[in-house]
Amino acid sequence: MTPPPSPDQPPIDSLSRVQILAAIGITALILLLIARLWLWLDPISLLPLHLSLIDGLLGLGLGAAITLASALAYQLWPAYRRSADVYLQLVLSPLTAIDVLWLGILPGLSEELLFRGVMLPAIGLTGFGVVISSLCFGVLHLSSLEQWPYGIWATVIGLVLGMSALITGNLLVPLLAHIVTNLMSSLVWKLRQS
């Protein structure tokens, strides 16, 4: 059962498990199609993905660090906490623990391929490219104007993921960090609700 919205949050209709899973899959497919179309229109070199133990560990560690930073922001920033609760309640409540795997993997893969794999090299592997791709990443996570704290947080995380891609030159680092962050944050939230 969805708790009543706070006075400063509009009511949001609950979605079913199937609707959430379908939305995750369709969104991932759309983002992958946008990445493919971008490459067709502008055949740039993708940010490479190299399997490397060190970069893999960096990605896992970065994902854990982002999750801890998110938990800290959740505790210290009331507007972010309310925004995250509304978003997570909508998305996670109908899902089972196994479903959370899809929530971690599909958005992590599709968003990183588009924002760090294609968009960042297309704009330029520079600080400017990181900022622009991060702003676009934040806008993707802005479901309504009332959710602005969640959009700001996503932009900050986009900056961190973009810088990790820029510094390492390996898409594996932000890809793993994104998946780990989605998985850990979602599982922690699900456990706190039970």
Long-range contacts (C-beta under 8 A, 24 or more apart in sequence): 2-89, 2-90, 2-93, 3-89, 5-86, 6-82, 8-82, 8-146, 9-82, 9-86, 9-146, 10-144, 10-146, 12-86, 12-89, 12-90, 14-90, 14-93, 14-94, 15-90, 15-94, 16-94, 17-94, 17-95, 17-96, 17-99, 19-94, 20-91, 20-94, 20-95, 20-99, 21-95, 21-99, 21-102, 24-102, 24-103, 24-106, 24-107, 25-102, 25-106, 27-106, 27-107, 27-110, 28-106, 28-107, 28-109, 28-110, 29-110, 31-110, 31-111, 31-113, 31-114, 32-110, 32-113, 32-114, 34-114, 35-110, 35-113, 35-114, 35-117, 35-118, 38-114, 38-118, 38-119, 38-122, 39-118, 42-122, 44-118, 44-121, 44-122, 45-121, 46-117, 46-118, 46-121, 46-171, 47-116, 47-117, 47-118, 47-120, 47-121, 47-125, 47-165, 47-169, 47-170, 47-171, 48-169, 48-170, 48-171, 49-117, 49-170, 49-171, 49-172, 49-175, 50-170, 50-172, 51-172, 52-170, 52-172, 55-168, 55-170, 55-172, 55-173, 56-172, 56-176, 58-164, 58-168, 58-173, 59-164, 59-172, 59-173, 59-174, 59-175, 59-176, 59-177, 59-180, 60-176, 60-177, 60-180, 62-160, 62-161, 62-164, 62-173, 62-174, 62-176, 62-177, 62-180, 63-176, 63-177, 63-178, 63-179, 63-180, 63-181, 63-184, 64-180, 64-184, 66-157, 66-160, 66-177, 66-180, 66-181, 67-180, 67-181, 67-184, 67-185, 67-188, 70-153, 70-157, 70-181, 70-185, 71-188, 73-153, 77-149, 79-149, 80-149, 80-150, 80-152, 80-153, 82-149, 83-146, 83-147, 83-148, 83-149, 83-150, 83-153, 84-149, 84-150, 84-153, 86-146, 86-147, 87-143, 87-147, 87-150, 88-186, 88-189, 92-186, 92-189, 92-190, 92-193, 93-193, 95-186, 95-190, 97-187, 97-190, 100-183, 100-186, 100-187, 100-190, 101-183, 103-182, 103-183, 103-186, 104-179, 104-180, 104-182, 104-183, 104-186, 105-179, 105-182, 107-178, 107-182, 108-175, 108-178, 108-179, 108-182, 109-175, 109-179, 111-137, 111-140, 111-178, 112-161, 112-171, 112-174, 112-175, 112-178, 113-171, 115-158, 115-161, 115-162, 116-161, 116-162, 116-165, 116-171, 116-174, 116-175, 117-171, 120-162, 120-165, 120-166, 125-166, 126-166, 127-166, 129-162, 129-166, 130-159, 130-162, 130-163, 130-165, 130-166, 131-159, 131-162, 133-158, 133-162, 134-158, 134-159, 134-161, 134-162, 137-161, 157-181
